[in-house]
Amino acid sequence: MPVPLQRELHARTLLRDDVYLSLRDAIVRGELLPGEQLRDAELSAWLGVSRTPIREAILRLARAGLVVSTPGRLTAVAPEDPQRVFWAQQIVSELHALATRIAVGSMQEADYAEMLSANARLGLAIANSDAGEAIRADDAFHAVPVRVAGNPLIAEQLEGVAPMLHRAEYLHFGATPGRLSPDRHERIVAAMRAGDAEMAADLARRNWESLGE
């Protein structure tokens, strides 16, 4: 299995979560493609860590639906499963709707400015066909109401399912831009500014439900 050739600069100081994030991002970005075998020794050499955090990360990735692993047999990047992507989409759309509804009453001007700045980055990334920056900017936009909502369980649940959607967006970026729309985001911000929590939540939900349009 080919792994990224450039050794991670922070390899010697990676913690358990950092190992997970490095592997997750490599899968989400398509550097490790569906079906590719994951070997502990290769991943350990790439990240510069022992096999223990590698195996812990693999277990987390399996729970997130990004890895298929059978004890004593091969471990590989999970194939794309449209049904699981759809299920993840249902959960993510409702969680973001919930966060948006809760956040409306606590949003400050600095929060709106952060969302609009991220949305401007998103528009530029789409114009430049830059999938990575587009998804990072989209994440930054939606992270604001999740943070302002103040419920840490929302973020925890999103971490478990959102990576599967991000991988679908990377794999099909350009062919199915779907919800990555600055116009949709502007309408969400407008509803939040107006104090219409239900409208803002509904717009956030529909934004995520539009994946693959």
C-alpha positions in Angstrom: 0.0 0.0 0.0 1.5 3.4 -1.0 1.6 5.8 1.9 2.6 9.5 1.6 6.4 9.7 1.0 7.0 12.8 3.0 7.6 11.9 6.7 5.4 13.8 9.0 7.4 16.7 10.6 5.8 16.2 14.0 6.3 12.4 13.9 8.2 12.1 17.1 5.7 14.0 19.1 2.5 12.5 17.8 -0.1 11.7 20.4 -2.9 9.2 20.0 -5.3 11.7 18.7 -2.7 13.1 16.3 -2.2 9.7 14.8 -5.9 9.2 14.3 -6.2 12.7 12.7 -3.3 12.0 10.3 -4.7 8.7 9.1 -8.3 10.1 9.0 -7.2 13.0 6.9 -5.2 10.9 4.5 -8.3 8.7 3.9 -10.7 11.6 3.6 -8.4 13.4 1.1 -8.0 10.3 -1.0 -4.3 9.9 -0.3 -5.3 6.5 0.9 -7.9 5.2 -1.5 -10.8 2.8 -0.9 -9.6 -0.7 -0.9 -6.0 0.1 -0.1 -4.4 -2.2 2.5 -3.2 -0.6 5.8 -0.1 -2.3 7.2 1.0 -1.4 10.7 4.7 -1.4 9.8 4.3 1.0 6.9 2.0 3.4 8.9 4.4 3.2 11.8 7.3 4.1 9.6 5.4 7.0 8.0 4.2 8.5 11.3 7.3 7.6 13.4 5.3 6.0 16.2 4.9 2.6 17.7 2.2 0.2 16.5 0.0 0.7 19.5 -1.4 4.2 18.6 -1.7 3.0 15.0 -3.9 0.2 16.1 -6.0 2.4 18.3 -6.5 4.8 15.4 -7.5 2.0 13.2 -10.2 1.0 15.7 -11.5 4.5 15.8 -11.5 4.7 12.0 -13.4 1.4 11.8 -16.1 2.8 14.1 -16.3 5.9 11.8 -16.8 3.6 8.8 -13.6 4.6 7.1 -11.7 1.3 7.7 -12.7 -2.3 7.5 -10.7 -4.6 9.8 -10.8 -8.2 10.7 -8.7 -9.4 13.6 -5.8 -11.5 12.3 -6.6 -10.6 8.7 -6.1 -7.6 6.4 -7.1 -4.1 7.3 -8.0 -1.8 4.5 -9.6 1.6 3.7 -13.3 1.0 3.5 -15.0 1.2 0.1 -17.4 4.0 -0.4 -20.9 2.9 0.7 -23.7 5.1 -0.6 -26.1 3.8 2.0 -23.7 4.6 4.9 -23.0 8.0 3.4 -26.8 8.7 3.3 -27.2 7.6 6.9 -24.3 9.8 8.0 -25.8 12.7 6.0 -29.1 12.3 8.0 -27.3 12.5 11.3 -25.0 15.4 10.3 -27.8 17.5 8.9 -29.8 17.2 12.1 -26.9 17.9 14.4 -26.0 21.1 12.5 -29.6 22.1 12.5 -29.7 21.6 16.3 -26.4 23.6 16.8 -27.7 26.4 14.6 -31.0 26.7 16.4 -29.3 26.8 19.8 -26.6 29.2 18.7 -28.9 31.9 17.3 -29.5 33.6 20.7 -25.8 33.7 21.6 -24.2 34.8 18.3 -22.0 37.9 18.5 -20.7 40.2 15.6 -17.3 38.5 15.8 -19.0 35.2 15.2 -20.9 36.4 12.2 -17.6 38.0 10.8 -15.9 34.6 11.2 -18.6 32.8 9.3 -18.6 35.4 6.5 -14.8 35.2 6.2 -15.0 31.4 5.9 -17.7 31.7 3.3 -15.6 34.1 1.3 -12.8 31.6 1.4 -15.2 28.9 0.3 -16.3 30.9 -2.7 -12.7 31.5 -3.8 -11.8 27.8 -3.3 -14.7 26.7 -5.5 -13.7 29.1 -8.2 -10.2 27.7 -8.1 -11.4 24.1 -7.9 -9.5 23.6 -4.7 -11.4 20.7 -2.9 -9.2 20.8 0.2 -9.6 24.5 0.8 -13.3 24.4 0.0 -14.0 21.7 2.6 -11.8 23.4 5.2 -13.6 26.7 4.6 -16.9 24.9 4.8 -15.9 23.3 8.1 -14.8 26.7 9.5 -18.2 28.2 8.6 -20.2 25.5 10.3 -17.9 25.2 13.2 -18.9 28.6 14.5 -22.6 27.8 15.5 -21.4 24.4 16.8 -19.0 26.2 19.1 -21.4 29.0 20.1 -24.1 26.4 20.8 -21.9 25.3 23.7 -22.9 21.6 23.7 -19.8 19.5 23.5 -21.7 16.4 22.7 -22.7 17.9 19.3 -19.1 18.2 18.2 -18.3 14.7 19.5 -21.1 13.1 17.6 -20.1 15.1 14.4 -16.6 13.8 14.7 -17.9 10.3 14.5 -19.9 10.7 11.2 -18.8 13.8 9.4 -15.5 12.3 8.0 -17.5 9.9 5.8 -19.3 12.8 4.2 -16.0 14.7 3.7 -14.5 11.8 1.9 -17.5 11.7 -0.4 -17.0 15.4 -1.1 -13.3 14.9 -1.9 -13.9 11.9 -4.1 -16.6 13.6 -6.1 -15.6 17.3 -5.9 -16.5 19.1 -9.1 -18.9 16.5 -10.3 -21.4 16.9 -7.4 -20.6 20.2 -5.6 -24.0 19.9 -3.8 -24.1 21.8 -0.5 -20.8 23.6 -0.9 -22.6 26.8 -1.9 -21.8 30.2 -0.5 -25.3 31.4 -1.4 -26.8 28.8 0.9 -24.5 30.0 3.7 -25.5 33.6 3.2 -29.1 32.7 3.7 -28.2 30.8 7.0 -26.4 33.9 8.3 -29.2 36.2 7.3 -31.8 34.0 9.2 -29.5 33.9 12.2 -29.0 37.6 12.2 -32.8 38.1 12.0 -33.2 35.9 15.1 -35.2 33.3 13.3 -33.8 30.2 14.9 -36.3 27.8 13.2 -35.6 29.2 9.7 -31.8 29.1 10.3 -32.0 25.5 11.5 -34.1 24.5 8.5 -31.6 26.2 6.1 -28.7 24.5 7.9 -30.4 21.1 7.6 -31.3 21.5 3.9 -27.7 22.7 3.3 -26.4 19.3 4.4 -29.2 17.3 2.9 -28.2 18.8 -0.5 -25.0 16.7 -0.6 -24.8 15.1 -4.1 -27.4 17.3 -5.8 
